[in-house]
Amino acid sequence: MSKQPKIVAELGRPETPAETAARKAENSRLYRSRKTINNLIYSLLVTVGLVLVIYFMVPRAEGDPNWKIDYVAQSEIASQSLGEDLLVPAMPEQWRANAAELRNATNGQVISWYIGFITPADKFIAFNEAFDADATWISNTLKDYPATGEITIDGQVWTVYDNRAMNDAGNVQYALVTTSGRSTVVLFGTADNAEFEQLATSITADLRSAQ
């Protein structure tokens, strides 16, 4: 005895072959759609999980940046490496250093002793000392800005580079340059004149002894 076609409740009769094919096609479409959505959700969860793993595994600095580099200790290491006695400004503790290192000039011919100072007014002054430096090193350090005058600080004559009227001076808004013996010192930054003069004064005695 042959099996009778199943009556579909919604139709009240058996499906026609065309209706059966359409139903199966729709079910297949819905299945693929749900699978695509499930895959997207799964991929999103995997991505979020990887981000969380990376976030918790990568070490991060805690607290404020280190603005208290021990530049005095670094000067001893740099002095031994360079084979020269270096100038070390004696600044109050309100002056913080964010860097202290030897730096090579772009031409590789001049090595300078560099300290980056954050002043009590939260401004910046870079201290640079080089030995047997020429005018090219000074120009490169000061981005080729021209000198604008001279000033005497604690008996030491400094060449002034006042670039504050320029829009693109960056960190070289103001600079002081002096030479004593084989040592050339370049100070540049964003601080006011008083803080520049305080830093310049801190090395005056050592500059004189280097003559």
SULURFEN-V169091 format. One record per backbone hydrogen bond with DSSP energy under -1.0 kcal/mol. CO is the residue of the C=O (numbers start at 1). NH is the residue of the N-H. E is the energy in kcal/mol with one decimal. If there is no record, write none. Layout:
# SULURFEN-V169091
CO | NH | E
CO | NH | E
This chain:
# SULURFEN-V169091
8 | 12 | -3.1
13 | 8 | -2.4
16 | 20 | -2.6
17 | 21 | -2.2
18 | 22 | -2.1
19 | 23 | -2.4
20 | 24 | -2.4
21 | 25 | -2.2
22 | 26 | -2.3
23 | 27 | -2.6
24 | 28 | -2.4
25 | 29 | -2.3
26 | 30 | -2.7
27 | 31 | -2.2
28 | 32 | -2.5
29 | 33 | -2.3
30 | 34 | -2.5
31 | 35 | -2.4
32 | 36 | -2.4
33 | 37 | -2.3
34 | 38 | -2.6
35 | 39 | -2.4
36 | 40 | -2.3
37 | 41 | -2.5
38 | 42 | -2.6
39 | 43 | -2.8
40 | 44 | -2.5
41 | 45 | -2.3
42 | 46 | -2.4
43 | 47 | -2.6
44 | 48 | -2.6
45 | 49 | -2.4
46 | 50 | -2.3
47 | 51 | -2.4
48 | 52 | -2.3
49 | 53 | -2.3
50 | 54 | -2.6
51 | 55 | -2.6
52 | 56 | -2.3
53 | 57 | -1.7
54 | 58 | -2.4
65 | 67 | -1.2
69 | 71 | -1.8
70 | 74 | -2.1
71 | 75 | -1.7
72 | 76 | -1.2
73 | 77 | -1.4
74 | 78 | -2.7
75 | 79 | -2.6
76 | 80 | -1.8
77 | 81 | -2.1
78 | 82 | -2.7
79 | 83 | -2.2
79 | 84 | -1.1
89 | 91 | -1.1
92 | 95 | -2.0
96 | 118 | -3.7
97 | 69 | -2.9
99 | 116 | -2.1
101 | 114 | -3.1
103 | 112 | -3.0
105 | 108 | -1.6
110 | 105 | -2.6
112 | 103 | -2.8
113 | 129 | -1.9
114 | 101 | -2.2
115 | 127 | -3.2
116 | 98 | -2.5
117 | 125 | -2.1
118 | 96 | -2.4
119 | 122 | -2.3
123 | 119 | -2.5
124 | 190 | -2.6
124 | 191 | -1.1
125 | 117 | -2.9
126 | 188 | -1.7
127 | 115 | -2.2
128 | 186 | -2.6
129 | 113 | -3.2
130 | 184 | -2.9
134 | 138 | -1.5
135 | 139 | -2.6
136 | 140 | -2.7
137 | 141 | -2.4
138 | 142 | -2.0
139 | 144 | -3.5
140 | 143 | -1.1
142 | 145 | -1.8
149 | 160 | -2.8
151 | 158 | -3.3
153 | 156 | -2.1
156 | 153 | -3.0
158 | 151 | -2.6
159 | 177 | -2.0
160 | 148 | -3.4
160 | 149 | -1.1
161 | 175 | -1.6
163 | 166 | -1.9
169 | 172 | -2.2
173 | 163 | -2.3
174 | 189 | -2.1
175 | 161 | -2.5
176 | 187 | -3.0
177 | 159 | -3.3
178 | 185 | -3.0
180 | 183 | -2.0
182 | 132 | -2.6
183 | 180 | -3.0
184 | 130 | -2.5
185 | 178 | -2.1
186 | 128 | -1.8
187 | 176 | -2.5
188 | 126 | -3.9
189 | 174 | -1.3
192 | 196 | -1.9
193 | 197 | -2.7
194 | 198 | -1.9
195 | 199 | -2.0
196 | 200 | -2.6
197 | 201 | -2.5
198 | 202 | -1.3
200 | 203 | -1.2
201 | 204 | -1.3
203 | 207 | -2.4
204 | 208 | -2.3
205 | 209 | -1.8
208 | 211 | -1.1
